Amino acid sequence: MLLPVATTLTESPLRAWSVLGPVYLRLVDLSSTSFTPVQLSLLATTRLFVGPFEPAAIDTAVTWLDQGAHKAVFHTTYAALLDGGIALDLPKDRVLLSIALTDAEARDVASLAMTLPALASVTTGILLQPASRMPFDALLTLRKALPEAFYFAVDGTASDVAPWHAQHINLLATPASEDDVTAAFIACLRSDRSDGLYTTVVTDTSGVALGLVYSSADSIAASVCQRRGIYYSRSRRGLWPKGDSSGHVQELVQLDMDCDSDALRFTVLQHGPEKATTPDNGAFCHLETRTCWGAAGGVRHLQATLQDRKQSAPPGSYTKRLFDDMELLRNKLVEEAQELAEATDPVHVAEEGADVLYFAMARCVAAGVSFQDVEHQLNLRARKLRRRPGNAKAYRIDAANAILAKEPGAQ
């Protein structure tokens, strides 16, 4: 695969390139940890490798990781690795090592193949920076010496990235345009179908499968260009822009190939005809269900029901009453959270947990917040390395106790 290289944290081209995979943000000012709102949004919503930091600059790297960067790249030399190795007090799955090689070091492939595998204890990937271009056979030897899941990339360009990708070697390069990144992505795909199509799973941002479709090189290029779900219709023998006739369009979030490079996953936001009022609540299937396997269940079904109640509730709707009385909704949240905290039997815990989810989602929908927004915040927090103590806030406990102490009629 191509690992695009950018030097500035700006909307373009990071937003476009990261649809197809990670982007290496090679920083000029490595000490900067001041971000604009737009830059914070980019860090939170794009797949970025950021660096190269010096090993001593862990605090700065952690700041970037806490703001959403997927991995921090640390610079070192092969001589430094031989001299004393490298120690980084960071989870290795958040670390990549950028290793500079002299011409002499690059030629000693046997020594490299013996030394580099030991880095698997501190990192999940390396970016090689040889002084001169290394032969493909030499890089292949190094690739085979490393664990199969290890991320391996090298500075360089190639007219055809497919042979490199087939050997799990990524190429770092600065593309001339978005089309170059898309073309490189398509070139790495393979199909064993007689029609040359690629089996494509379409999922929402939670990973729930919405349907199974097929893609062609042209449909992939069109989808990336327009940032929407566009597939290949075998019955129509042409491109199928999802939602052109039904209004249930798909906003493309991310496109990935599987480990064998012969199947695709489109991650989308499925919008209904009334996008402004029902975000991520459209139908994928021609039978007007959210998925081709029937209606959504669980939290997604709850969200759809709550959004419907907010727009047009039937007479006597309790949910509508909650939307109209925010004090009641607040009090019920406190009450149900207390009951969940006190529950001990597994079934009772599950029941109270369901109650808390209902009232929590009612509060979110009332504010125009979707479950996708909540999941996004959870994912961002999972990437943070610095944690708050997490102690209970006494003033919040006092306020909750005051609510619980009220007579039932006072609510």
N, C-alpha and C positions, 0 to 999 in steps of 0.2 A: 504494500500500500504506500501511497504518498503521504508523508507527514508534512503538511504545509507549514512554512515558517513565516511568522509575522514579527514586526519589531515595535508596533504600537498597539496599545489597548484602545482601539477605536471600533465603532460599529461595523464598518466595512474594512477588511473582508472577513473579520472573525466570525460574524454571524452567519455568513454564507458558507464559509469553509467548514465550520463545525457541524453543519447538518450531516456531513458525510464521514465525520470522524474527528479525532483529536487534532488540535492545532498547537504547534510549539510557539509560544510567545517568547521570543528571544529578546530580553529586556536590555535597553541601553542604560537606563538609570536603575541600577539594582537596589538602591537604597530607598526608593520611593514606596511609601505605603499610604499615600493619600489618594483617595479615589472619589471621582465624581459619581453622582447617581447613575449616569449612563454606564460608567465603567463597572460599578457594583452590579448592575443588571447583567452586563456581559459576563462577568465572573460567575454569576449565579446560574446562568442559562446556557453557557457554551462549554464545550469540552476542551479545557486548556491545560497544557503542560507549560510551566512558567520557570524561567531561569535565564542563564545558568548562575546560581549562587555559589559563593565560596563556602566551604564546609563550616566556617566560623559564623556565617550569616544565617544561622538556623532561625533566629527570632523573626527576621524579615521574611524568610520563606514561609514560616508558620502563619504569619499575617496574611499572605497571599492564599494559603491553603484554607484558612478560616473564612476567607471571603468567597470561596467557591472553586478555586483552582483545583483540578483533579490530581495533579502531580507537581512536585517541585523538582527541578533539574539542578543538580549540583555538579560543578566543574572540578575536575581533577586531571592529573596526568598519569600516564602509565608508570613513569618513574616513581611518582609519589605512592602509587599503589604498592609497588615492589618494596619501597622503603619502609612503609609502616602501615599500609592499608588505609582505610577510611572508616571512621566511626561517626554515625549520625544517630542522635537520639530521636528518631522519628519512625513511625510504622513503615516498614519497607515497601508496602503496597502504595505508599504515597511518594516514593522516591524513584527518580531516574538519575543515573550517573552519566555525565558527558565526559568522555575520556579522550584527551588529546594524545595523538601518537606521532612520534617522529618517523621519518622514512625508514630508519633502521629498525625501530620497534615494529612498524607495520610489516616489515619483511620477515620478522621472526615469528611466523604464524604458529609454530609448534609451542613456543613459550607462551604466547597469548592464549592458545587453546588450553593450556594447563592452568593459567592464572585466572582468567576471567570467570570460570564457573564458581569460584569461591565467593564472588560478589553476590551470589544469590542469597546470602545471609543478611545483606543490608539493603538490597534493592530488588525490584522486579523487572528492571530493564536497563539497557545501556544505549547511549548515543555515541557512536564512534566518530572521532574527528581526526582522520589521518591527514598528515601534511600533504600527501599526494593521493590520488585515487588508487584504491586497492583493487586488485584483480577479483573478479567474481568468484573464482575458485577458492581464493584465500578467505573471502568473507563467508563462503559456504562452509568451509572447514570450521570457522569460528562459530557459525550458527549451529552446527551439529554438535558442538561441544557444550552448548548451553541447554538448560531445560526447555522443553518444547513450548511451555507457556511463557517463557521469558521474552520480554519486548526487546527487539533488536533493530536498531536503526543506524544508518550511516549517512554522512554528508555526501551528496552527489546527485547527479542527474542522469537520466537514461531516457532514450527515445521510447522505450517500451518497459513499463514497470511490471508487467505480468510475470516474466521469468523470476524477478526478484520476489514478488509477492508469493509465488508458488513455493518458495523456499523460506517463507516467513521472515523476509528481510524488508524492512521499511526504508524508504529513501527520504531524507530531509531536503527540501527544496522550496524556493519561493516561487509560487506559480505566477504566471503572467496574468491570469484571469480566473474567474470562477469556473469557466468552461473547462479549463485545464484540469482542475481538481475533479470535476464530474467525469471527464474523459478517462482520467487515471483510475477512478473508482470502477467505472464500467469495464475497463480493460482487465481488471483483476478478477472479474466474475467468470464463471464457467457454467456451461449447461450441458447436460447429457440428453436433453430432449431433442427430438427431431426438428421441432419448430424453433429451437434456440431460445425459448422463453425461460424465465426464472420464476420458480414458485415463490410466492410472496405472502407472508403472514402480516396482517394489519392489526395493530394493537393500539389501545389507548395508553396514556402515560403511566397507568398502573400496571401495564403488562397484560391486561385482559384482552384476549383475542377477539377481534370484531368480525373477522372473516378471512377467507383464503382466496387469493386472486393470483394473477400472473402479471409479470412485468417484462418489457422489452427494453433494449438500449434506448430507444426513442422515448418511451414512456418515463423511464428514469430521468433522462435529461430534462424532459418537460416538467416533471414533478419538482425537481430541484430548482429549476428556473422560476417556476411559479409559486413555490412553497405550498403546494397542495397535493392531495392524493390523486395521482393520475396513473392509471394502469393500462394494461393491454386487454381488450375484449376479444376473446377467441371467436365468439359468435358474430361480432360485428367486423372482425378482422381489422381492427384499428384502435387508436387511443380511446381510452374511457376516462374522461375527467369526472371523477365522482362528484355527484350533486348537481351537474348541469341541468338535469331535468327535474330532479326531486327537490333541490334546494338544500339537501343534507350534505354540505361540502365538508371536506377534511383539510385542516390546516396541518401541513407537514412540520413535525418537530425534529425528527431524527430518522436517518436511514442507515441501516446496518446490514452487512452480509454475515452469514453464519461462518462457523469455523472451517467449513469445507468450501466456502466461496461459491456455493451453488444454490443458495436460497437467500431471500431478503426478508427483512423486517422493517415495515414502515410504522413508526410511532407517530400517531396523529392526535389532534383534537377534533373530535367528531361534533360538528355543529349542526343544529337544526335550522330550519328556514328562518326562525326568529333568533338569530345569533345573539342579539343584544340582550335578550331576556332569558334565554335558556342556554348558557355556555356549556359546552361539552356534554350536550344532552340530545344529540340528534340520533337518527337511525342509520345504521350501515346497510341493513338488509332491505331488499325490495319488498319484504313483508311488513315493513315499518317497525321492525324491532331493532334494538340497539346492536345486537350481534346476529350473525347468521345461525346461531344456535339458540335463539330465543331471546326473551326479554332479559334485561339486566337484573341481577339480584343483589342482596346485601346492601352495602352503603350506597352504591350507585343507584339502586332502585329507590332507596330512601331519599336521596338527593332529588331525583326526578319527581317524586311525589311531593316533596316539600316545595320545590320550585313551582309545580302545578298549583298547589294550594295557595302559594303567595300571589299567583296571577288570577286565579279564579276558584276560590274555595266554595264547596257546597254549603248549604245552610247548616249551622250548628257545628262547623269544623273546629275542633279543638286547636289544630295547628294554626288556623287563621286567628283564633283568639290569642295565641302566643305572639304572633306577629303584631297584633294590635296592642298588646300589653307587655312592654319590654320589662317592666318590673316583675310581672308574673313569670316571664321566661327566666329572668335572672334568679328568682327565688327557687324555681324548679331545678335549675342547674345545681344550685347549692344543695338542695334537698337530696337530689338523686346521687350526687357525688358523695354525700355523707352516707347514704344507704349502701353505696358500692364499697366504701371504706370499711363499713361494719359487717358486710356479708362474709360468710366463711364457707358455706357449702358451695361446691363448684357450680351447681346448677343455679343457685341463687346469685353467685357472682356474675355468671353469664347474663342472667336476667337484668341485674342492675347495670351491668356494663352496657347492655342494649339500650336501657333507658337513658343513660348518660350520653350515648352516641346520638340518640334521637334529639335530645334537647340541645346538644352541642351543634349538631348539623342544622337545627332550626335557627340557632343563633347565627351560624355562618351564612345560611341562605338569606336571612333577614338583612345581612350586611352586604349581600351580593358576592359572597365568597363561596367558591366551589371546593369539593373534596380534592380536586387536582391542586388547588392552591395550598391546601393543608399538607398534602403529600410533598409538595415542593419544599415547604418549610422543613418538614421532617428529613428530607434528603439533604438539604443544606446543613442541618444540624449534625447529621451523621458524618459529614465531611470535616467538621470542626475538630481541631486538636486541643484548643484551650477550652476548658469546661468551667462553668460556674459552680460554686460549692453546692448549690441545690438545696439549701436549707429552707425550711418553712418560713413564710413571712408572717410575723406575729399579728400585724395589723389586718392582714387578710383573714386570718383565722378568727380574729375578734369580730370582724364584719360578718363573716359567715355564721358564727355563733349567734350573733344578734338576729340574723334572719331566721335561723332555726328556732330561736326562743319565742318568736312571734306566735300568737294564737292562730290556728288555721284560718279563722275568719278574717284575719288581718291581711292575708295575702290576696 
